[in-house]
């Protein structure tokens, strides 16, 4: 049996397919539909519909609160990469970096060979000479520079 989170994710993705990649939903209505608490909806959206997975999410709380989810246009690699670059913070763990790189392969932004090079350049092993306090910052800068070279 599928987990509730998987069911909610599938439902939202089906809605997005029917609505050309963009939906507005109310958290409470979706929670009622799946007989769960609104925080379960928040969990699914924050873990399954993030920028690194190719989505833009906007949330408004309150009486008329809603969640707007848009699938990013991955057909324009440059736009997608610019969105990712703009949404990246100051630090990036090796694990999170590998998730980004996997998504780039999944969206046909880069090929497997390029992914291997990116993983090697951003790995903890490659950054072994960098102090642990700044390693994640250096990794972020390396990834951003590689992504910028793909956009230009």
N, C-alpha and C positions, 0 to 999 in steps of 0.2 A: 504494500500500500504506500502510495506517495505521501510524503510529509506535507503538512499544511503549507509550509513556506513554498514548496515546489508547486502546489496547486494554485496558490495566489500568484506566483510568478507566471505560470502558464496562462492564467486567466488574463492578467494584465497584458502579456505579450499578444495574446489573441485579440484583445481589444485594440491594441496598437496596430496590428495588422489590418483590422477592419477600418481603422480611422487614419490610414496613411502615415503611421509612425508618430502620432501625437495624440495624447488624451488628457482630459482633466477628470479627476475622480475625487469623490469625497471620502475621506478616511473612514468616517463613521459608517457610511453606507456599505463600503467594501467590507468592513469588519462585521457588520450585521449579516451580510451575504455569506461569509465564511464562519460565522458564529465564533468570532475571536475578539480579542481586545484590540483597540486601535494601535497600540504599541507593536503588535505583531505585524501590522501593515507597514508601520514605520521601519521595522527591522528588515522586511523583505525589500522595501524600496531602497534603503540605504546600503544593503549588501548586494543586491542583484541588479540595481539600476543606477550605478554610479558612472561618473565621467570616464573612468578608466575602462568601463565596459561598453562605452559608446552611447551614453544617455545623458541628457540634461534634465535635472529635476528642480522644480521650483515648488516650494511649499508655503502655504499661507494658513496660519492657525486662526482659531476663533470661530464664531457662530457660522459664518459662511465659508469656513476654511476648505481649501481644496489642495490637491496635489496635481501639478502639471508635469507630465513626463513626455519628453520628446526624444526620439531616436535620432542621433546625430547622423548626418549625411556622410556615410563612409565612402561614397562614390568619389568624393573629392578628397583625396588623401591629404592635400595641403591644408584644407579647412579643418579636417579632423585633427591633424597633427598640431595645428595652431591652437585649437581648442584644448588639446591635452597639455601642450606647453604652458598655456595661460592658466590652467587649473592646477598645475603641479605646485607643490609648496617649496619649502627650502631644504627638506631632507627626504631621503628615500631609502628604505631598507632594501637589501638584496632580494628578499622574497617579493616585495611589492614591485620592484623593478622588473623581475621576471614575469610577473602577471601582466604588466604593461606590454612587455615584449611579446608575450604569447598572444595577447589581443591584437597586436600589430600584424602578426602572422595570420591570425584568424580572419582579419579584415583585409588581407592581401595588400597591406601597406608595405611590408617587407617580406623577403623570402626566408627560408630556413637558414641559409648560409649567413645572411645579414643578421638574423636573430642570434645565431651562435656567436658571431663577432661582438654583438652588443652585450650579450650575457657575459662573455669573457672579459670585456673591458670594464664592466660594472660589478664584477664579482668581488667578494671579500678577499679572495686570493690575489687578484690583481691590485687591490688596494691595501695589501698587507703592510706596506710601508707608511701608510697614512694613519695618524693617531685615531683611535676609536672615537674620540670626541667629535671629530669632524668628518669621519668616513662617510656617513650618510649624506652630508652636504656635498662632498666631492663627487659622490656617486650621482647625485641629482644634477650637478653641473655637467658631468660627462654625458648623461642621458639627454639633457636639454640641448647640448651642443650637437650631439649626433642627430637628434630630431630636427634641429634647425637646418642641418646640412641636407636633410631629405626634403625640406620645404623649399629651400632656395634653388 
